[in-house]
């Protein structure tokens, strides 16, 4: 189920210049690297579930550079993903990179679509 969706979302995001999203986790600190993750599935009715997905794209570590890059990336990623996902949130955030607790700025795109069988 999720392999096809993960690949579809990563492929769509990768149409944005400078973005290299992987369908599954991979360790990287390079700006532009990213991953697709399944956040949750809600079962709102008897017809099936609604799957909530997130794409995380790393930004430069400097706050000013991260802000500037996020303002460029957010509309580009929205346009790349809107035919594959109902995008509900696009924000500048931080993600924890490893067990040391180190964080890096990122763009977080959240949305949902019907659960695949």
N, C-alpha and C positions, 0 to 999 in steps of 0.2 A: 504494500500500500504506500508507504511513505517514500520509498526509493524514487518512484516516478515523480512525485510531487517535489521532493527535495531537488532532484535534477532539473525539473522544469523551472523552479524558482531560482536556482543558482544560475542556470543558463540565461534566464531573463536579466538577472542582476548584472551578469558579466558582459552585457551589451553596453554598459556604462564604462566609458574610458577610465582606466586606472583602477578598476574594481576587479577582484579575483575571488569570488565567493565559491566555497566548497560546499557540496551537499551535506557533508558530515564534518564534525570537529577535526581540525588540524591545528597544531601548535604553530603560531606565527605572531610576530609583533609588527610586521610590515604594514604600514598604512595602505589601505585598499584591500587587504586580506579580509575575508569574512567567512561566515558560516550560516547555514540554515538550521533552525531548530524548531521542533514541534513543541509548542508551549503547553497546549492542552486540547482535549476534545470535549465538547459539551454535547449532551444528548437532549436536545430541546423537545423532540417529539418522536413519534413512532416511525417516522420516515428515515431517521438516521441522525448522524451527528454533524456538528460544525467543528472543523479543525482550525485551531488558532496557531498561526506560524509567526516566527520572528526571523528576521535577517539582521545580523550584526556585521557591520563593516568598520574596521579599525581606522582611526584617524591619526594624524601626527600627534606626538605627545605634548607639544607646546599648546597651551590653551588658545592663544590667538590664532595660530595656524589651524587648530582643530575647529574653531568656530567658523573660520573662513571656508575651510573645506566642506564642513557640514552644510553650509548654506548653498554650496554648489551641488553637493551630492543628493540632498534630500529631494529636490524636484526631479532630478534625473532618475533616481531610483524609483520614485513614485510612478513616473511615466513608464519605466521599464516593467514594473510589476503590476500595474493596475488591470491588465487583461488576464492576470493569473491569480489575483488575490484581491479581496476587498480590503484595501489599505485603510486602516483606522487610526494609525498613529505613526508619526515620523518625528524622531527627536534626537537631540544631542545628548549622549549619556556617557557612562563609563562601564567598562566590563572588567572583571577580575580575570587576570591571565593565568594564574597558577595558584598553588597552595600557599605561596608566600604572601598573598594578598595584594600583590602589585596590580594596579589598575591602569587602564589606558582609555583615552577618549574614544568614543565610537558613535556611529549613527545606528540607531535602532529603528527598524521598520517592522511594524506589527500589522497583522491583518488576519482575515479568516476566509475560508472557502468550505464547500461541502466536503465532508469526509469521503475519501476514496475507499472503495471496497477492496 
